[in-house]
Amino acid sequence: MRLETLIKAMIKKGYEVFESDSKPFNLNIVGVRDSSPKTNFFNDSLSVFWKYEGQWNMLTFQATTLAGLKYLKTPMNPKGCAILVPNQYKGVWKLDGHGKTKYTALCQRNGEVEVWRDDNRNTTPDCVGPKDKGFYGINIHRQWGSDEREYTGGVSAGCQVFQSSRHFYQFMDTCNKAADKWGNSFTYTLIMEGDLQSGIC
């Protein structure tokens, strides 16, 4: 994925692109959802990029921005499975403990997000219909299987999840460096793949 294309799409959507020449790791964290979502696969991407001393730096990883098949069919919420609505959510995430083991991830602790509620219990994620806004634990975390994991299964009930645990820890190393420079508050921007082509959702 070309950085210039990603930045252009963000600007066209009216989203802020963070830049700084005074300190490194002023992070832009951007998920790109496949325009034809496929259930149970890591077919989205998550990029993190920052500018320092006039030079852009960028890392891109394979991920999923959708819930896995397990939670589409048996949602945790009676209203239906959570699917994060594309938007820029400023300062909503922080470094905190995720899951039963409380390993460090980016957790939705600082603000609300908007989600669709897929409540028909089938195998297709529905990115339409009624929306809820609130604190739903839409975290950014690793999967718990092998690094060769192909299917998302039960690793996400609506969170943004890395396909590779190694890549997740590379990402977290960058986030820890950012927190040291800018504080424990992170913005996440989710766009659609089509936005990269037209700039229009």
Contact map, one row per residue, 1 for C-alpha under 8 A:
111011000000000000000000000000000000000000000000000000000001000000000000000000000000000000000000000000000000000000000000000000000000000000000000000000000000000000000000000000000000000000000000000000000
111111000000000000000000000000000000000000000000000000000000000000000000000000000000000000000000000000000000000000000000000000000000000000000000000000000000000000000000000000000000000000000000000000000
111111100000000000000000000000000000000000000000000000000100000000000000000000000000000000000000000000000000000000000000000000000000000000000000000000000000000000000000000000000000000000000000000000000
011111110000000000000000000000000000000000000000000000000000000000000000000000000000000000000000000000000000000000000000000000000000000000000000000000000000000000000000000000000000000000000000000000000
111111111000000000000000000000000000000000000000000000000000000000000000000000000000000000000000000000000000000000000000000000000000000000000000000000000000000000000000000000000000000000000000000100000
111111111100000000000000000000000000000000000000000000000000000000000000000000000000000000000000000000000000000000000000000000000000000000000000000000000000000000000000000000000000000000000000000100000
001111111110000010000000000000000000000000000000000000000000000000000000000000000000000000000000000000000000000000000000000000000000000000000000000000000000000000000000000000000000000000000000000000000
000111111111000000000000000000000000000000000000000000000000000000000000000000000000000000000000000000000000000000000000000000000000000000000000000000000000000000000000000000000000000000000000000100100
000011111111100000000000000000000000000000000000000000000000000000000000000000000000000000000000000000000000000000000000000000000000000000000000000000000000000000000000000000000000000000000000001111100
000001111111111110000000000000000000000000000000000000000000000000000000000000000000000000000000000000000000000000000000000000000000000000000000000000000000000000000000000000000000000000000000000000100
000000111111111110000000000000000000000000000000000000000000000000000000000000000000000000000000000000000000000000000000000000000000000000000000000000000000000000000000000000000000000000000000000000000
000000011111111000000000000000000000000000000000000000000000000000000000000000000000000000000000000000000000000000000000000000000000000000000000000000000000000000000000000000000000000000000000000000110
000000001111111000000000000000000000000000000000000000000000000000000000000000000000000000000000000000000000000000000000000000000000000000000000000000000000000000000000000000000000000000000000000000110
000000000111111100000000000000000000000000000000000000000000000000000000000000000000000000000000000000000000000000000000000000000000000000000000000000000000000000000000000000000000000000000000000000000
000000000111111110000000000000000000000000000000000000000000000000000000000000000000000100000000000000000000000000000000000000000000000000000000000000000000000000000000000000000000000000000000000000000
000000000110011111000000000000000000000000000000000000000000000000000000000000000000000000000000000000000000000000000000000000000000000000000000000000000000000000000000000000000000000000000000000000000
000000100110001111100000000100000000000000000000000000000000000000000000000000000000000000000000000000000000000000000000000000000000000000000000000000000000000000000000000000000000000000000000000000000
000000000000000111110000011100000000000000000000010000000000000000000000000000000000000000000000000000000000000000000000000000000000000000000000000000000000000000000000000000000000000000000000000000000
000000000000000011111000010000000000000000000000011100000000000000000000000000000000000000000000000000000000000000000000000000000000000000000000000000000000000000000000000000000000000000000000000000000
000000000000000001111111010000000000000000000000011110000000000000000000000000000000000000000000000000000000000000000000000000000000000000000000000000000000000000000000000000000000000000000000000000000
000000000000000000111111000000000000000000000000001111000000000000000000000000000000000000000000000000000000000000000000000000000000000000000000000000000000000000000000000000000000000000000000000000000
000000000000000000011111000000000000000000000000000110000000000000000000000000000000000000000000000000000000000000000000000000000000000000000000000000000000000000000000000000000000000000000000000000000
000000000000000000011111110000000000000000000000000100000000000000000000000000000000000000000000000000000000000000000000000000000000000000000000000000000000000000000000000000000000100000000000000000000
000000000000000000011111110000000000000000000000011100000000000000000000000000000000000000000000000000000000000000000000000000000000000000000000000000000000000000000000000000000100100000000000000000000
000000000000000000000011111000000000000000000000011100000000000000000000000000000000000000000000000000000000000000000000000000000000000000000000000000000000000000000000000001101100110000000000000000000
000000000000000001110011111100000000000000000000011000000000000000000000000000000000000000000000000000000000000000000000000000000000000000000000000000000000000000000000000000000100010000000000000000000
000000000000000001000000111110000000000000000001110000000000000000000000000000000000000000000000000000000000000000000000000000000000000000000000000000000000000000000000000000100100000001100000000000000
000000000000000011000000011111000000000000000011110000000000000000000000000000000000000000000000000000000000000000000000000000000000000000000000000000000000000000000000000000000000000000111000000000000
000000000000000000000000001111100000000000000111100000000000000000000000000000000000000000000000000000000000000000000000000000000000000000000000000000000000000000000000000000000000000000111000000000000
000000000000000000000000000111110000000000000111000000000000000000000000000000000000000000000000000000000000000000000000000000000000000000000000000000000000000000000000000000000000000000011110000000000
000000000000000000000000000011111000000000011110000000000000000010000000000000000000000000000000000000000000000000000000000000000000000000000000000000000000000000000000000000000000000000011110000000000
000000000000000000000000000001111100000000011100000000000000000010000000000000000000000000000000000000000000000000000000000000000000000000000000000000000000000000000000000000000000000000000111100000000
000000000000000000000000000000111110100000111000000000000000000110000000000000000000000000000000000000000000000000000000000000000000000000000000000000000000000000000000000000000000000000000111100000000
000000000000000000000000000000011111100000110000000000000000000000000000000000000000000000000000000000000000000000000000000000000000000000000000000000000000000000000000000000000000000000000001100000000
000000000000000000000000000000001111100000000000000000000000000000000000000000000000000000000000000000000000000000000000000000000000000000000000000000000000000000000000000000000000000000000001110000000
000000000000000000000000000000000111110000000000000000000000000000000000000000000000000000000000000000000000000000000000000000000000000000000000000000000000000000000000000000000000000000000000000000000
000000000000000000000000000000001111111000100000000000000000000000000000000000000000000000000000000000000000000000000000000010000000000000000000000000000000000000000000000000000000000000000000000000000
000000000000000000000000000000000001111110100000000000000000000000000000000000000000000000000000000000000000000000000000000110000000000000000000000000000000000000000000000000000000000000000000000000000
000000000000000000000000000000000000111110000000000000000000000001111000000000000000000000000000000000000000000000000000001110000000000000000000000000000000000000000000000000000000000000000000000000000
000000000000000000000000000000000000011111000000000000000000000000111000000000000000000000000000000000000000000000000000000000000000000000000000000000111000000000000000000000000000000000000000000000000
000000000000000000000000000000000000011111100000000000000000000100010000000000000000000000000000000000000000000000000000000000000000000000000000000001110000000000000000000000000000000000000000000000000
000000000000000000000000000000000000000111110000000000000000011100000000000000000000000000000000000000000000000000000000000000000000000000000000000001110000000001100000000000000000000000000000000000000
000000000000000000000000000000001100110011111000000000000000011100000000000000000000000000000000000000000000000000000000000000000000000000000000000000000000000000000000000000000000000000000000000000000
000000000000000000000000000000111100000001111100000000000000011110000000000000000000000000000000000000000000000000000000000000000000000000000000000000000000000000000000000000000000000000000000000000000
000000000000000000000000000000111000000000111110000000000001111100000000000000000000000000000000000000000000000000000000000000000000000000000000000000000000000000000000000000000000000000000000000000000
000000000000000000000000000011110000000000011111000000000001111000000000000000000000000000000000000000000000000000000000000000000000000000000000000000000000000001000000000000000000000000000000000000000
000000000000000000000000000111100000000000001111100000000111100000000000000000000000000000000000000000000000000000000000000000000000000000000000000000000000000000000000000000000000000000000000000000000
000000000000000000000000001111000000000000000111110000000111000000000000000000000000000000000000000000000000000000000000000000000000000000000000000000000000000000000000001000000000000000000000000000000
000000000000000000000000001110000000000000000011111000011110000000000000000000000000000000000000000000000000000000000000000000000000000000000000000000000000000000000000000000000000000000000000000000000
000000000000000001110001111100000000000000000001111100011100000000000000000000000000000000000000000000000000000000000000000000000000000000000000000000000000000000000000000000000000000000000000000000000
000000000000000000111001110000000000000000000000111111111000000000000000000000000000000000000000000000000000000000000000000000000000000000000000000000000000000000000000000000000000000000000000000000000
000000000000000000111111100000000000000000000000011111111000000000000000000000000000000000000000000000000000000000000000000000000000000000000000000000000000000000000000000000000000000000000000000000000
000000000000000000011100000000000000000000000000001111100000000000000000000000000000000000000000000000000000000000000000000000000000000000000000000000000000000000000000000000000000000000000000000000000
000000000000000000001000000000000000000000000000001111110000000000000000000000000000000000000000000000000000000000000000000000000000000000000000000000000000000000000000000000000000000000000000000000000
000000000000000000000000000000000000000000000000001111111000000000000000000000000000000000000000000000000000000000000000000000000000000000000000000000000000000000000000000000000000000000000000000000000
000000000000000000000000000000000000000000000000111101111100000000000000000000000000000000000000000000000000000000000000000000000000000000000000000000000000000000000000000000000000000000000000000000000
000000000000000000000000000000000000000000000000111100111110000000000000000000000000000000000000000000000000000000000000000000000000000000000000000000000000000000000000000000000000000000000000000000000
001000000000000000000000000000000000000000000011110000011111000000000000000000000000000000000000000000000000000000000000000000000000000000000000000000000000000000000000000000000000000000000000000000000
000000000000000000000000000000000000000000000011100000001111100000000000000000000000000000000000000000000000000000000000000000000000000000000000000000000000000000000000000000000000000000000000000000000
100000000000000000000000000000000000000000001111000000000111110000000000000000000000000000000000000000000000000000000000000000000000000000000000000000000000000000000000000000000000000000000000000000000
000000000000000000000000000000000000000000001110000000000011111000000000000000000000000000000000000000000000000000000000000000000000000000000000000000000000000001100010000000000000000000000000000000000
000000000000000000000000000000000000000001111100000000000001111100000000000000000000000000000000000000000000000000000000000000000000000000000000000000000000000001110000000000000000000000000000000000000
000000000000000000000000000000000000000001111100000000000000111110000000000000000000000000000000000000000000000000000000000000000000000000000000000000000000000111100000000000000000000000000000000000000
000000000000000000000000000000001000000011111000000000000000011111100000000000000000000000000000000000000000000000000000000000000000000000000000000000010000000111100000000000000000000000000000000000000
000000000000000000000000000000111000000000010000000000000000001111100000000000000011000000000000000000000000000000000000000000000000000000000000000000000000011110000000000000000000000000000000000000000
000000000000000000000000000000000000001000000000000000000000000111110000000000000011000000000000000000000000000000000000000010000000000000000000000000000001111100000000000000000000000000000000000000000
000000000000000000000000000000000000001100000000000000000000000111111011000000001110000000000000000000000000000000000000000010000000000000000000000000010111111000000000000000000000000000000000000000000
000000000000000000000000000000000000001110000000000000000000000001111111000000000000000000000000000000000000000000000000000000000000000000000000000000011111110000000000000000000000000000000000000000000
000000000000000000000000000000000000001100000000000000000000000000111111100000000000000000000000000000000000000000000000001000000000000000000000000000011100000000000000000000000000000000000000000000000
000000000000000000000000000000000000000000000000000000000000000000011111111000000000000000000000000000000000000000000000000000000000000000000000000000001100000000000000000000000000000000000000000000000
000000000000000000000000000000000000000000000000000000000000000000111111111100001000000000000000000000000000000000000000000000000000000000000000000000000101100000000000000000000000000000000000000000000
000000000000000000000000000000000000000000000000000000000000000000111111111000011000000000000000000000000000000000000110111110000000000000000000000000000000100000000000000000000000000000000000000000000
000000000000000000000000000000000000000000000000000000000000000000001111111000000000000000000000000000000000000000000001111000000000000000000000000000000000000000000000000000000000000000000000000000000
000000000000000000000000000000000000000000000000000000000000000000000111111100001000000000000000000000000000000000000000100000000000000000000000000000000000000000000000000000000000000000000000000000000
000000000000000000000000000000000000000000000000000000000000000000000111111111011100000000000000000000000000000000000010100000000000000000000000000000000000100000000000000000000000000000000000000000000
000000000000000000000000000000000000000000000000000000000000000000000010011111011000000000000000000000000000000000000000000000000000000000000000000000000000100000000000000000000000000000000000000000000
000000000000000000000000000000000000000000000000000000000000000000000000001111111100000000000000000000000000000000000000000000000000000000000000000000000000000000000000000000000000000000000000000000000
000000000000000000000000000000000000000000000000000000000000000000000000001111110000000000000000000000000000000000000010000000000000000000000000000000000000000000000000000000000000000000000000000000000
000000000000000000000000000000000000000000000000000000000000000000000000000011111000000000000000000000000000000000001110000000000000000000000000000000000000000000000000000000000000000000000000000000000
000000000000000000000000000000000000000000000000000000000000000000000001001111111100000000000000000000000000000000001111100000000000000000000000000000000000000000000000000000000000000000000000000000000
000000000000000000000000000000000000000000000000000000000000000000100011011110111110000000000000000000000000000000011110000000000000000000000000000000000000110000000000000000000000000000000000000000000
000000000000000000000000000000000000000000000000000000000000000000100000001010011111000000000000000000000000000000111100000000000000000000000000000000000000110000000000000000000000000000000000000000000
000000000000000000000000000000000000000000000000000000000000000011100000000000001111100000000000000000000000000000111100000011100000000000000000000000000000010000000000000000000000000000000000000000000
000000000000000000000000000000000000000000000000000000000000000011000000000000000111110000000000000000000000000011110000000000000000000001000000000000000000011000000000000000000000000000000000000000000
000000000000000000000000000000000000000000000000000000000000000000000000000000000011111000000000000000000000000001110000000000100000000000000000000000000000000000000000000000000000000000000100000000000
000000000000000000000000000000000000000000000000000000000000000000000000000000000001111100000000000000000000000000000000000000000000000000000000000000000000000000000000000000000000000000001111000000000
000000000000000000000000000000000000000000000000000000000000000000000000000000000000111110000000000000000000000000000000000000000000000000000000000000000000000000000000000000000000000000001110000000000
000000000000001000000000000000000000000000000000000000000000000000000000000000000000011111000000000000000000000000000000000000000000000000000000000000000000000000000000000000000000000000111100000000000
000000000000000000000000000000000000000000000000000000000000000000000000000000000000001111110000000000000000000010000000000000000000000000000000000000000000000000000000000000000000000000111000000000000
000000000000000000000000000000000000000000000000000000000000000000000000000000000000000111110000000000000000000000000000000000000000000000000000000000000000000000000000000000000000000001110000000000000
000000000000000000000000000000000000000000000000000000000000000000000000000000000000000011111100000000000000011000000000000000000000000000000000000000000000000000000000000000000000000011110000000000000
000000000000000000000000000000000000000000000000000000000000000000000000000000000000000011111100000000000001111110000000000000000000000000000000000000000000000000000000000000000000000011110000000000000
000000000000000000000000000000000000000000000000000000000000000000000000000000000000000000111110000000000111111000000000000000000000000000100000000000000000000000000000000000000000000011110000000000000
000000000000000000000000000000000000000000000000000000000000000000000000000000000000000000111111000000001111110000000000000000000000000000000000000000000000000000000000000000000000000111000000000000000
000000000000000000000000000000000000000000000000000000000000000000000000000000000000000000001111100000011110000000000000000000000000000000000000000000000000000000000000000000010000000110000000000000000
000000000000000000000000000000000000000000000000000000000000000000000000000000000000000000000111110001111110000000000000000000000000000000000000000000000000000000000000000000000000000000000000000000000
000000000000000000000000000000000000000000000000000000000000000000000000000000000000000000000011111011111010000000000000000000000000000000000000000000000000000000000000000000000000000000000000000000000
000000000000000000000000000000000000000000000000000000000000000000000000000000000000000000000001111111111110000000000000000000000000000000101000000000000000000000000000000000000000000000000000000000000
000000000000000000000000000000000000000000000000000000000000000000000000000000000000000000000000111111100000000000000000000000000000000000000000000000000000000000000000000000000000000000000000000000000
000000000000000000000000000000000000000000000000000000000000000000000000000000000000000000000000011111000000000000000000000000000000000000000000000000000000000000000000000000000000000000000000000000000
000000000000000000000000000000000000000000000000000000000000000000000000000000000000000000000000111111100000000000000000000000000000000000000000000000000000000000000000000000000000000000000000000000000
000000000000000000000000000000000000000000000000000000000000000000000000000000000000000000000001111111110000000000000000000000000000000000000000000000000000000000000000000000000000000000000000000000000
000000000000000000000000000000000000000000000000000000000000000000000000000000000000000000000001111011111000000000000000000000000000000000000000000000000000000000000000000000000000000000000000000000000
000000000000000000000000000000000000000000000000000000000000000000000000000000000000000000000011110001111100000000000000000000000000000000000000000000000000000000000000000000000000000000000000000000000
000000000000000000000000000000000000000000000000000000000000000000000000000000000000000000000111110000111110000000000000000000000000000000111100000000000000000000000000000100000000000000000000000000000
000000000000000000000000000000000000000000000000000000000000000000000000000000000000000000001111010000011111000000000000000000000000000000111000000000000000000000000000000000000000000000000000000000000
000000000000000000000000000000000000000000000000000000000000000000000000000000000000000000001111110000001111100000000000000000000000000011110000000000000000000000000000000000000000000000000000000000000
000000000000000000000000000000000000000000000000000000000000000000000000000000000000000000011100000000000111111100000000000000000000001111100000000000000000000000000000000000000000000000000000000000000
000000000000000000000000000000000000000000000000000000000000000000000000000000000000000000011100000000000011111000000000000000000000001010000000000000000000000000000000000000000000000000000000000000000
000000000000000000000000000000000000000000000000000000000000000000000000000000000000000000111100000000000001111100000000000000000000000000000000000000000000000000000000000000000000000010000000000000000
000000000000000000000000000000000000000000000000000000000000000000000000000000000000000000111000000000000001111110000000000000000000011000000000000000000000000000000000000000000000000000000000000000000
000000000000000000000000000000000000000000000000000000000000000000000000000000000000000000010000000000000001011111000000000000000000111100000000000000000000000000000000000000000000000000000000000000000
000000000000000000000000000000000000000000000000000000000000000000000000000000000001000010010000000000000000001111100000000000000000111100000000000000000000000000000000000000000000000000000000000000000
000000000000000000000000000000000000000000000000000000000000000000000000000000000001100000000000000000000000000111110000000000000011110000000000000000000000000000000000000000000000000000000000000000000
000000000000000000000000000000000000000000000000000000000000000000000000000000000111100000000000000000000000000011111000000000000011100000000000000000000000000000000000000000000000000000000000000000000
000000000000000000000000000000000000000000000000000000000000000000000000000000001111100000000000000000000000000001111100000001111111000000000000000000000000000000000000000000000000000000000000000000000
000000000000000000000000000000000000000000000000000000000000000000000000000000111110000000000000000000000000000000111110000000001111000000000000000000000000000000000000000000000000000000000000000000000
000000000000000000000000000000000000000000000000000000000000000000000001000000111110000000000000000000000000000000011111100011100000000000000000000000000000000000000000000000000000000000000000000000000
000000000000000000000000000000000000000000000000000000000000000000000001001001111000000000000000000000000000000000001111100000000000000000000000000000000000000000000000000000000000000000000000000000000
000000000000000000000000000000000000000000000000000000000000000000000000100000010000000000000000000000000000000000000111110000000000000000000000000000000000000000000000000000000000000000000000000000000
000000000000000000000000000000000000000000000000000000000000000000000001111000010000000000000000000000000000000000000111111000000000000000000000000000000000000000000000000000000000000000000000000000000
000000000000000000000000000000000000000000000000000000000000000000000001100000000000000000000000000000000000000000000001111100000000000000000000000000000000000000000000000000000000000000000000000000000
000000000000000000000000000000000000001000000000000000000000000000001001100000000000000000000000000000000000000000000000111110000000000000000000000000000000000000000000000000000000000000000000000000000
000000000000000000000000000000000000011000000000000000000000000000000001000000000000000000000000000000000000000000000000011111000000000000000000000000000000000000000000000000000000000000000000000000000
000000000000000000000000000000000000111000000000000000000000000001100001000000000010000000000000000000000000000000000100001111100000000000000000000000000000000000000000000000000000000000000000000000000
000000000000000000000000000000000000000000000000000000000000000000000000000000000010000000000000000000000000000000010100000111111000000000000000000000000000000000000000000000000000000000000000000000000
000000000000000000000000000000000000000000000000000000000000000000000000000000000010100000000000000000000000000000010100000011111000000000000000000000000000000000000000000000000000000000000000000000000
000000000000000000000000000000000000000000000000000000000000000000000000000000000000000000000000000000000000000000010000000001111100000000000000000000000000000000000000000000000000000000000000000000000
000000000000000000000000000000000000000000000000000000000000000000000000000000000000000000000000000000000000000000011000000001111110000000000000000000000000000000000000000000000000000000000000000000000
000000000000000000000000000000000000000000000000000000000000000000000000000000000000000000000000000000000000000000011000000000011111000000000000000000000000000000000000000000000000000000000000000000000
000000000000000000000000000000000000000000000000000000000000000000000000000000000000000000000000000000000000000001111000000000001111100000000000000000000000000000000000000000000000000000000000000000000
000000000000000000000000000000000000000000000000000000000000000000000000000000000000000000000000000000000000000001111000000000000111110000000000000000000000000000000000000000000000000000000000000000000
000000000000000000000000000000000000000000000000000000000000000000000000000000000000000000000000000000000000000111100000000000000011111000000000000000000000000000000000000000000000000000000000000000000
000000000000000000000000000000000000000000000000000000000000000000000000000000000000000000000000000000000000001111000000000000000001111100000000000000000000000000000000000000000000000000000000000000000
000000000000000000000000000000000000000000000000000000000000000000000000000000000000000000000000000000000001101110000000000000000000111111000000000000000000000000000000000000000000000000000000000000000
000000000000000000000000000000000000000000000000000000000000000000000000000000000000000000000000000000000001000110000000000000000000011111000000000000000000000000000000000000000000000000000000000000000
000000000000000000000000000000000000000000000000000000000000000000000000000000000000000000000000000000000011100000000000000000000000001111100000000000000000001000000000000000000000000000000000000000000
000000000000000000000000000000000000000000000000000000000000000000000000000000000001000000000000000000000011000000000000000000000000001111110000000000000000011100000000000000000000000000000000000000000
000000000000000000000000000000000000000000000000000000000000000000000000000000000000000000001000010000001111000000000000000000000000000011111000000000000000001100000000000000000000000000000000000000000
000000000000000000000000000000000000000000000000000000000000000000000000000000000000000000000000000000001110000000000000000000000000000001111100000000000000001111000000000000000000000000000000000000000
000000000000000000000000000000000000000000000000000000000000000000000000000000000000000000000000010000001100000000000000000000000000000000111110000000000000001111000001000000000000000000000000000000000
000000000000000000000000000000000000000000000000000000000000000000000000000000000000000000000000000000001000000000000000000000000000000000011111000000000000000011111001000000000000000000000000000000000
000000000000000000000000000000000000000000000000000000000000000000000000000000000000000000000000000000000000000000000000000000000000000000001111100000010010000011111000000000000000000000000000000000000
000000000000000000000000000000000000000000000000000000000000000000000000000000000000000000000000000000000000000000000000000000000000000000000111110000000010000000001000000000000000000000000000000000000
000000000000000000000000000000000000000000000000000000000000000000000000000000000000000000000000000000000000000000000000000000000000000000000011111010000000000000000000000000000000000000000000000000000
000000000000000000000000000000000000000000000000000000000000000000000000000000000000000000000000000000000000000000000000000000000000000000000001111110000000000000011000000000000000000000000000000000000
000000000000000000000000000000000000000000000000000000000000000000000000000000000000000000000000000000000000000000000000000000000000000000000000111110000000000000111100000000000000000000000000000000000
000000000000000000000000000000000000000000000000000000000000000000000000000000000000000000000000000000000000000000000000000000000000000000000000011111000000000000110000000000000000000000000000000000000
000000000000000000000000000000000000000000000000000000000000000000000000000000000000000000000000000000000000000000000000000000000000000000000000111111110000000000110000000000000000000000000000000000000
000000000000000000000000000000000000000011000000000000000000000000000000000000000000000000000000000000000000000000000000000000000000000000000000000111110000000000100000000000000000000000000000000000000
000000000000000000000000000000000000000111000000000000000000000000000000000000000000000000000000000000000000000000000000000000000000000000000000000011111000000000000000000000000000000000000000000000000
000000000000000000000000000000000000000111000000000000000000000100111000000000000000000000000000000000000000000000000000000000000000000000000010000011111111000000000000000000000000000000000000000000000
000000000000000000000000000000000000000100000000000000000000000000011100000000000000000000000000000000000000000000000000000000000000000000000000000000111111000000000000000000000000000000000000000000000
000000000000000000000000000000000000000000000000000000000000000000111110000000000000000000000000000000000000000000000000000000000000000000000000000000011111100000000000000000000000000000000000000000000
000000000000000000000000000000000000000000000000000000000000000000110000000000000000000000000000000000000000000000000000000000000000000000000011000000011111100010000000000000000000000000000000000000000
000000000000000000000000000000000000000000000000000000000000000001110010000000000000000000000000000000000000000000000000000000000000000000000000000000011111111110000000000000000000000000000000000000000
000000000000000000000000000000000000000000000000000000000000000001110011001100001100000000000000000000000000000000000000000000000000000000000000000000000111111000000000000000000000000000000000000000000
000000000000000000000000000000000000000000000000000000000000000011110000000000001111000000000000000000000000000000000000000000000000000001000000000000000001111100000000000000000000000000000000000000000
000000000000000000000000000000000000000000000000000000000000000011100000000000000001000000000000000000000000000000000000000000000000000011111000000000000001111110000000000000000000000000000000000000000
000000000000000000000000000000000000000000000000000000000000001111000000000000000000000000000000000000000000000000000000000000000000000001111000000000000001011111000000000000000000000000000000000000000
000000000000000000000000000000000000000000000000000000000000001110000000000000000000000000000000000000000000000000000000000000000000000000011110000000000011001111100000000000000000000000000000000000000
000000000000000000000000000000000000000001000100000000000000111100000000000000000000000000000000000000000000000000000000000000000000000000011110000000000000000111111011000000000000000000000000000000000
000000000000000000000000000000000000000001000000000000000000111100000000000000000000000000000000000000000000000000000000000000000000000000000110001111000000000011111010000000000000000000000000000000000
000000000000000000000000000000000000000000000000000000000000010000000000000000000000000000000000000000000000000000000000000000000000000000000110011110000000000001111111000000000000000000000000000000000
000000000000000000000000000000000000000000000000000000000000000000000000000000000000000000000000000000000000000000000000000000000000000000000111011000000000000001111111100000000000000000000000000000000
000000000000000000000000000000000000000000000000000000000000000000000000000000000000000000000000000000000000000000000000000000000000000000000000001000000000000000011111110000000000000000000000000000000
000000000000000000000000000000000000000000000000000000000000100000000000000000000000000000000000000000000000000000000000000000000000000000000000000000000000000001111111111000000000000000000000000000000
000000000000000000000000000000000000000000000000000000000000000000000000000000000000000000000000000000000000000000000000000000000000000000001100000000000000000001011111111100000000000000000000000000000
000000000000000000000000000000000000000000000000000000000000000000000000000000000000000000000000000000000000000000000000000000000000000000000000000000000000000000001111111110000000000000000000000000000
000000000000000000000000000000000000000000000000000000000000000000000000000000000000000000000000000000000000000000000000000000000000000000000000000000000000000000000111111111000000000000000000000000000
000000000000000000000000000000000000000000000001000000000000000000000000000000000000000000000000000000000000000000000000000000000000000000000000000000000000000000000011111111100000000000000000000000000
000000000000000000000000000000000000000000000000000000000000000000000000000000000000000000000000000000001000000000000000000000000000000000000000000000000000000000000001111111110000000000000000000000000
000000000000000000000000000000000000000000000000000000000000000000000000000000000000000000000000000000000000000000000000000000000000000000000000000000000000000000000000111111111000000000000000000000000
000000000000000000000000100000000000000000000000000000000000000000000000000000000000000000000000000000000000000000000000000000000000000000000000000000000000000000000000011111111100000000000000000000000
000000000000000000000000101000000000000000000000000000000000000000000000000000000000000000000000000000000000000000000000000000000000000000000000000000000000000000000000001111111110000000000000000000000
000000000000000000000000000000000000000000000000000000000000000000000000000000000000000000000010000000000000000000000000000000000000000000000000000000000000000000000000000111111111000000000000000000000
000000000000000000000000100000000000000000000000000000000000000000000000000000000000000000000000000000000000000000000000000000000000000000000000000000000000000000000000000011111111100000000000000000000
000000000000000000000001111000000000000000000000000000000000000000000000000000000000000000000000000000000000000000000000000000000000000000000000000000000000000000000000000001111111111000000000000000000
000000000000000000000000000000000000000000000000000000000000000000000000000000000000000000000000000000000000000000000000000000000000000000000000000000000000000000000000000000111111111110000000000000000
000000000000000000000000000000000000000000000000000000000000000000000000000000000000000000000000000000000000000000000000000000000000000000000000000000000000000000000000000000011111111100000000000000000
000000000000000000000011100000000000000000000000000000000000000000000000000000000000000000000000000000000000000000000000000000000000000000000000000000000000000000000000000000001111111000000000000000000
000000000000000000000000110000000000000000000000000000000000000000000000000000000000000000000000000000000000000000000000000000000000000000000000000000000000000000000000000000000111111110000000000000000
000000000000000000000000000000000000000000000000000000000000000000000000000000000000000000000000000000000000000000000000000000000000000000000000000000000000000000000000000000000111111110000000000000000
000000000000000000000000000000000000000000000000000000000000000000000000000000000000000000000110000000000000000000000000000000000000000000000000000000000000000000000000000000000011011111000000000000000
000000000000000000000000000000000000000000000000000000000000000000000000000000000000000000111110000000000000010000000000000000000000000000000000000000000000000000000000000000000010011111100000000000000
000000000000000000000000001000000000000000000000000000000000000000000000000000000000000001111100000000000000000000000000000000000000000000000000000000000000000000000000000000000000000111110000000000000
000000000000000000000000001110000000000000000000000000000000000000000000000000000000000111111000000000000000000000000000000000000000000000000000000000000000000000000000000000000000000011111000000000000
000000000000000000000000000111100000000000000000000000000000000000000000000000000000000111111000000000000000000000000000000000000000000000000000000000000000000000000000000000000000000001111100000000000
000000000000000000000000000111100000000000000000000000000000000000000000000000000000011110000000000000000000000000000000000000000000000000000000000000000000000000000000000000000000000000111110000000000
000000000000000000000000000001111000000000000000000000000000000000000000000000000000111100000000000000000000000000000000000000000000000000000000000000000000000000000000000000000000000000011111000000000
000000000000000000000000000001111000000000000000000000000000000000000000000000000000011000000000000000000000000000000000000000000000000000000000000000000000000000000000000000000000000000001111101000000
000000000000000000000000000000011110000000000000000000000000000000000000000000000000010000000000000000000000000000000000000000000000000000000000000000000000000000000000000000000000000000000111111100001
000000000000000000000000000000011110000000000000000000000000000000000000000000000000000000000000000000000000000000000000000000000000000000000000000000000000000000000000000000000000000000000011111110000
000000000000000000000000000000000010000000000000000000000000000000000000000000000000000000000000000000000000000000000000000000000000000000000000000000000000000000000000000000000000000000000001111111111
000000001000000000000000000000000000000000000000000000000000000000000000000000000000000000000000000000000000000000000000000000000000000000000000000000000000000000000000000000000000000000000011111111111
000011011000000000000000000000000000000000000000000000000000000000000000000000000000000000000000000000000000000000000000000000000000000000000000000000000000000000000000000000000000000000000001111111100
000000001000000000000000000000000000000000000000000000000000000000000000000000000000000000000000000000000000000000000000000000000000000000000000000000000000000000000000000000000000000000000000111111100
000000001000000000000000000000000000000000000000000000000000000000000000000000000000000000000000000000000000000000000000000000000000000000000000000000000000000000000000000000000000000000000000011111111
000000011101100000000000000000000000000000000000000000000000000000000000000000000000000000000000000000000000000000000000000000000000000000000000000000000000000000000000000000000000000000000000011111111
000000000001100000000000000000000000000000000000000000000000000000000000000000000000000000000000000000000000000000000000000000000000000000000000000000000000000000000000000000000000000000000000011001111
000000000000000000000000000000000000000000000000000000000000000000000000000000000000000000000000000000000000000000000000000000000000000000000000000000000000000000000000000000000000000000000001011001111
